[in-house]
Amino acid sequence: MGYELKSYQAFLTQAVRLCGFGYRFYRLSEYPIRKADRWLHTDAKIAAKYPILALSKYQRARRKAQGLVNASFCRFRHLALLQISQGRDDVGILAAERPQDVRKAPIRLAIHNLVFQIHLLDGHFTVSLAQDCFLDLLAYLREVAAKADLSELKREFAALDMEIPSWRGTNRQRRKMLEEIAKVAKASGRVRACDELRNLAS
């Protein structure tokens, strides 16, 4: 059974979906980049350590009905995420892993040049840019908005936007970025640019 996901979008989607299904405890590991040839071997060791990772959806449903813990594992490149549900720990996974609770400590994932977090927002699990990453991007876009013409600014924003998946959290941040750079454009006397950016944010 393979645990590697080929895209970070799929990785984020699976993690959020499982959080919503009650897998709210997690252990995030980062495999050494220099040992990429050993990543599959490490996946296999984790699977062998916790046979419940290989259970079918029907077996998981039965364990859930019995009040027992379930677990899921996936990896994108060097990021390995073990997610664990609430339940009686008959396999020792909670004691062994000492996982964090996503409701208290968001899952923070550094992917490419961005940092995402999986967290609760308005009662739902979602994906946002980590606050420090969001502020860095906002500062850069403000700088571009103060100097560049509208076409260049739109190119810069579009290039960035392609890397950010669409979630409740990221969509809210996307609107915030557009509103903020529209203010900069207006302060620079570029009313048309301001209007177009505000339309994108609406």
N, C-alpha and C positions, 0 to 999 in steps of 0.2 A: 504494500500500500504506500503510495507516495504522499508526502505531506507538503511538498514544495508548491507554492503558487507562483505563477509566472508574471503577475502584474501586481503593483502595489494597490491598484483599485480593488482587485479581488481580495487581497489581504485585508484591506480596511473593511470591505463589505462583509466578509465572513466574521471578522472580529466584532463588528457592531451588531450583526444579526445574532451572534451567540450571546452577547451581553443582554440583548432583549429577551432571549430565551432562558435567562437565569444563570448564565455562566459568568458570574460577576467577580470571581476571584481569578487572578492571573499571575503568571511569572513570565517576564520578558527577558530573554537572553540574547546576547550578541555573539555570534560565532566569530572567531578570529579570521580576519580577511586573508591572512597569509596561509590559512589552512583550508581554503575553499575546496580542495580536493577531498577533504575529510567531512564535509558538511552532511552528505548523505549517510555516512557511517554514524555520525552523531545523532541524526534523526532516528536511525535504526536502534541505537542504544536506548533512546528515550522511549520508543515504542515497545521495546522489550522489557523495559523497567515497569511500564504501566500498560498491561494488556487491555485495560478498559478503553484505550484509545482506538482499538480496532473493532469495537462492538458495532453492530448494525443499529440503524435508527429504531428498530423494533426492540432490540435488547436494551437500548438506552431508555426507551419509553417504559419498559418494565421496571428497570432500576429506579427511575424517577417515581413511578407509582409506589414502589417499596420504600421510598424516602432515602435512597442511596445516592451517593455522589456520582456524577459523570464528569468526563473530561474530554477536551478536544485539543489537538495540536496542529499548528500550521507554521509555515516558514516562507518568508520572502527574502531571497538572497541570504544575508547573514542575520536577519532578524527572525528569531524563533519565539513563538508565542504559545504558551500553554494556558488554556482557559478551563476553569473548574467550576462546576455548579455547586449550589448548596445541597447538603444532604449528609447522611451519616457516612463517615469516612471508613469504609470497610477495607480499603486497599492502602491506606496510609499515605495518600498523595498530599493531603493538606498538611500533615505533620512534616512530611519530607521536604516539600517545596516552600512552605511558609509564604503563601501567595499574598499579594496585595488586593485590596478591594477597589474595583474601578469606581465605585460610588464615592470613595474618599480620596483616591489617588488615580487620576486619569492615566490611561495608557499613552505614553509619550513615544512617538516613533519618528526618528530622523531618517527621512527618505529623500534621496537626491540632495538638493540644496534647501529643502523645506523640512519643517518639523511639525508633525501633526499630533493631535491628541484626541483620544476617544473618551468622551465624558458625558455626563448628564446635562441636558439643557431643556428647560421647560418640561421636565418629567420624561424626556425621551433620550436614549443614547444616540449620539451623533458624532461627527468628525468636525473639528475646527483646527485652524492653525494654532500652534502654541503661541501664547501671548508675546513672548520675546520675538518669535519669528514674524508674527503679524506686525509688530511695531517696527521691526527692521524693514520689512517690505513697504510699509506705509511711509517711512522716512525717505526711502529711495524714490518712491513714486511722487512724493511731494517735491523732491529735488528736481525730478524730471519735469513735473508740471510747471515749476517756476521758470524753466529755461526753454523747454522744447516746444515746437509747434504742435498743433492738435494731432496731425497724422503720426508724428513720432511718438507722442504720448499714447495714442491708441494702440500703436504697434507694441510698445513696451508693456502695456496692460494686457493685451491679447496674448503675448508670449508667456507672461506670468500666469494668466488665467487658464491656459491650456494645461498647466501642471497641477491645478487645484481641482480636485473632484467636487462634485455638487452634492452638498449635504446641508441640512438645516444650519449648522454652525458656520460652515465656510460661506454659504450664501449670505448670511447676515454680515460676515466680515467683508465679503466682496462689495456689498452695498455701502458699507462704512468707508471702504477705501475710495470708491468712486465719489462719494459725497465729500470726502476730505480733499481729494485732488481737485474737485470742482471748485471748492472754496479757494484753493491756491490759484487756480486759473482765473477766477473772478478778481481776486486781489491783484493779479498781474494785468488786469484790464482786458482780459480776453473773454468777453461775454459769450460769444458763440461757442467757444470751447466749454465754458461752464455749463451752458444749456445742454449741449450734446452729452456731456458726462452725467448730468443729472437725469437725462432721459434713459441712459444706460442703467442707472441705479434704480429706476422705478420699475 
